[in-house]
């Protein structure tokens, strides 16, 4: 995809950015054990990545802005918190 140049509003200023296409996604979700006995996995999912034009960090690397969504997966949940009429997969 060709670079898409645009402006976004950041800290009360219009900033020149280039939308950078995501070509590969390698996700490592964080897993959480909850007090109610459930286990969930959570990960942030990048939806759009912008490179800020003419700006670099202290090491000279480009600065990126990332718009994200989130993904939550229930790995398991005990019966006490499941919907009363739900059936576990593979059971009867």
C-alpha positions as CSV (number, residue, x, y, z in Angstrom):
1,X,0.0,0.0,0.0
2,X,1.3,3.5,-0.8
3,X,2.0,5.8,2.1
4,X,-1.0,7.8,3.2
5,X,0.0,11.2,4.4
6,X,-2.4,13.1,6.7
7,X,-2.6,15.4,9.7
8,X,-3.8,14.4,13.1
9,X,-4.5,16.6,16.1
10,X,-2.0,16.0,18.9
11,X,-1.5,18.2,22.0
12,X,-3.5,21.0,20.5
13,X,-1.4,21.0,17.3
14,X,-1.9,19.6,13.8
15,X,0.9,17.0,13.3
16,X,2.0,15.6,9.9
17,X,1.9,11.8,9.9
18,X,2.3,8.9,7.5
19,X,0.0,5.9,8.0
20,X,2.2,2.8,8.0
21,X,0.6,-0.5,6.9
22,X,0.8,-3.4,9.3
23,X,2.3,-6.4,7.4
24,X,2.5,-8.9,10.1
25,X,1.0,-9.4,13.6
26,X,2.6,-11.4,16.3
27,X,0.5,-11.3,19.4
28,X,1.5,-12.4,22.9
29,X,-1.5,-11.9,25.1
30,X,-1.2,-11.4,28.8
31,X,-3.1,-14.0,30.9
32,X,-4.8,-13.1,34.1
33,X,-6.2,-15.4,36.9
34,X,-9.2,-13.7,38.5
35,X,-10.5,-13.8,42.0
36,X,-13.7,-15.5,40.9
37,X,-11.8,-18.4,39.5
38,X,-11.9,-17.3,35.8
39,X,-8.9,-17.1,33.5
40,X,-8.8,-14.5,30.8
41,X,-6.3,-13.5,28.1
42,X,-6.0,-9.8,27.1
43,X,-4.1,-8.2,24.3
44,X,-4.0,-4.8,22.7
45,X,-4.6,-4.9,18.9
46,X,-3.1,-2.2,16.7
47,X,-5.7,-0.9,14.2
48,X,-3.7,2.0,12.7
49,X,-0.1,3.0,13.0
50,X,1.2,6.4,12.2
51,X,4.8,7.6,11.9
52,X,5.2,11.2,12.9
53,X,7.0,13.2,10.2
54,X,10.1,15.1,11.1
55,X,10.2,13.9,14.7
56,X,12.6,11.4,16.3
57,X,13.2,10.2,19.9
58,X,16.5,10.8,21.7
59,X,18.1,7.8,20.0
60,X,17.2,9.0,16.5
61,X,14.4,6.4,16.0
62,X,11.1,7.5,14.4
63,X,8.2,8.2,16.6
64,X,5.0,6.1,16.1
65,X,1.5,6.7,17.2
66,X,-0.7,3.6,17.5
67,X,-4.5,3.4,17.6
68,X,-5.5,0.2,19.4
69,X,-8.5,-1.9,20.2
70,X,-8.6,-4.7,22.7
71,X,-9.2,-8.4,22.6
72,X,-10.4,-10.4,25.7
73,X,-10.7,-14.2,25.6
74,X,-12.2,-16.2,28.4
75,X,-9.9,-19.2,28.8
76,X,-12.1,-20.8,31.5
77,X,-14.8,-19.7,33.9
78,X,-16.1,-21.7,36.9
79,X,-19.8,-22.8,36.9
80,X,-20.6,-20.3,39.6
81,X,-20.1,-17.4,37.2
82,X,-21.4,-18.9,34.0
83,X,-24.8,-18.3,32.6
84,X,-27.2,-20.8,34.3
85,X,-28.4,-22.3,31.0
86,X,-25.0,-22.6,29.3
87,X,-23.4,-25.9,28.4
88,X,-19.7,-26.5,28.5
89,X,-18.3,-27.4,25.0
90,X,-18.1,-31.2,24.6
91,X,-20.6,-31.9,27.5
92,X,-23.7,-33.8,26.4
